[in-house]
Amino acid sequence: MSALKGKVAIITGGNSGIGKATARLFVQEGANVIITGRRQDVLDAAVKEIGTGASGFCGDVADVEFHSRLAEDVRSRFGAVDIYMANAGIINLTDSDKVSPQEYDQHFAVNSRGVFFGVQAIAPLINDGGNIIVTSSLAATKVLPQHTLYAGSKAAIAAFARNWAIEFKQRRIRVNILSPGPVETEILGKLGISEADRPALDEHMANTIPTGRYGRPEELAQAALLLASNDFVNGVELHVDGGMSLV
Ligand code: NAP
């Protein structure tokens, strides 16, 4: 398997969940992959688990300076990049009347500003013909309870991505949006839902998602590989949600 032979990819939020599964698949397909995350120990463990071809760079995507440090590190080690996947994200489910300004700023700092300034810093390093993937969410286009703040922060990056697809066309850099539905990752433990309420959430999801289950990170990784490797896929929003956008 060598769909990405000789390519260099950066995946933010690559130490966990969808990002880690994608990093593993990209390495299996021949890429060198730089994964990021804030937790150094989790990052080190992920690099070790994925093995040769993976390396880590620790930091917070909400910190604009982080992106220039990452760009410099990647430039010095690899010279250039072929694939940039802006995937790091957070969610805390809350009704709008309970959202604090701090919570608002945190969601937009990580989910939106982190993507914008990540692309600003890394785009100059992307080879002509390379590509960018942003991980948005089904929530950006479908109304879901208590998702308003998160939905707004994810809708912003889908809009950025469509504009970038045109801004970068002279360099033949494709830009696509990966929009997962509910996927079984650590993020489900960070929704602000108590352990006691989790079985009810799982049952609700099994009854709501047409495929009858959560997605698996590996299924999202396969979709990311399609976006990263098919040279005629540009400006699309790929929903990988078990059909949940239909219900
Ligand atoms: P996950 O397992 O919790 O992974 C989230 C990743 O983002 C982790 O690697 C985390 O690493 C990183 N991250 C969070 N805040 C960060 C920050 N400030 N700076 C740097 N890295 C940060 O969740 P996941 O499900 O794989 O999520 C991946 C993406 O998919 C997210 O953008 C999420 O919104 C989106 N998504 C997920 C689902 C789902 O149901 N799972 C559905 C729709 C969209 P550290 O904690 O070490 O920083």
Residues whose N, C-alpha, C, O or C-beta is under 5 A from the ligand:
A	BS01	NAP	G13 G14 N15 S16 G17 I18 G19 T36 G37 R38 R39 G59 D60 V61 A62 N87 A88 G89 I90 V110 T135 S136 S137 L138 P180 G181 P182 V183 T185 E186 I187
